Amino acid sequence: MEDKFKIQTDISKAETLPASFYRDKDLFESVKEKVFLKSWQWIGDENLVKLPQSVHPFVLLDGYLTEPLLITKQADETISCLSNVCTHRGNLVALNPGKSKKLICTYHGRRFGLDGSFESMPEFEEAIDFPRPCDNLHTFPIEKWGPLLFAGLNPSFEFSGVLNKMKERVGFLPLDTFFLDPVLSKDFLVHAHWALYCDNYLEGFHVPFVHEELNNVLDYGSYKTEIYDYCNLQIGYTDQATDVFDLPEDHIDYGKNVAAYYYWVFPNMMFNFYPWGLSINVVKPLDVNRTKVSFISYVYDPSKLEKGAGSGLEKVEREDEFVVENVQKGVNSSFYKAGRFSPTREKGVHHFHRLLAKFINE
């Protein structure tokens, strides 16, 4: 079968995904199964289930995947990610977060352990071949980095490889001491396709043209992108000796003025490390013309807030939205088909498009 999309390996010859990718409603829907179900998502931090024998129900990518999930912490402090759908008649099992020794469906009383294992069910004494493995709540693979939790619904790659790449440069940071700042955490509605938002994030090419204040902080000439299997990194250097990371002597970037490490993780997550802490951006598709972007901020050093590359993030976001929403209008033109990549400045976008093509074609 011929591949639906082809992105040249050689960026100097490659064309972007066609404009039709951003317009096709059927393709937008098929990406759920082909991309999002086969990748990983950030699901929160362990403070959601801070105490043993506690539960936290939530909906993953509500409005797109809309998958009811449940984080639990057992008595031995093992954290699990489970389906929050009862295996009897499909009722939601847990409705509210809090302490709970067992999971009991409020519809017909089916009972599960906090690890999702089936325990009991009223009025099923005469049922033959019961219970079966499918009567347990479905368990999803989960990964933990410091306090951060990640889950995959049916992932086609190991997330440990992604985490190891991020740890190479930011592993020295004490993530367990970072604290969630709800005031700095916000949602933004962007009137554009989710992938256009990612396209914009994945290159610093636009910084001098769109972000005047950020450009004054970053050294555009030394801006660098590194490509890995399922993630990539943009490094923002600065000419200033202040508002930079205090890197350990054995660090690969020791002696350099690093203002920011921008990690993108396929398909829709950004982890932006600044001297003050971490800004997680989760890009949440709603439809072909609308995307919700959640900014979640974890603070490490409050004294460095609103300084350097990590300052004015909402202003930078609004500037990005303005451009991305205009691109959304442009890709709907009958006369725009595809573009070319800058070999020096758009390696991250090229990487993203190659991964999308790979997952869609499979």
Secondary structure, 3 states (H helix, E strand, C coil): CCCCCCCCCCCCCCECCCHHHHCCHHHHHHHHHHHHCCCEEEEEEHHHHCCCCEEEEEEECCCCCCEEEEEEECCCCCEEEEECECCCCCCECCCCCEECCCEECCCCCCEECCCCCEEECCCCCCCCCCCCHHHCCCEECEEEECCEEEEECCCCCCCHHHHHHHHHHHCCCCHHHCEECCCCCEEEEECCCHHHHHHHHCCCCCHHHHCHHHHHHCCHHHCEEEECCCEEEEEEECCCCCCCCCCCCCCCCCCCCEEEEEEEECCCEEEEEECCEEEEEEEEEEECCEEEEEEEEEECCHHHCCCHHHCCHHHHHHHHHHHHHHHHHHHCCCCCCCCECCCCCCHHHHHHHHHHHHHHHC
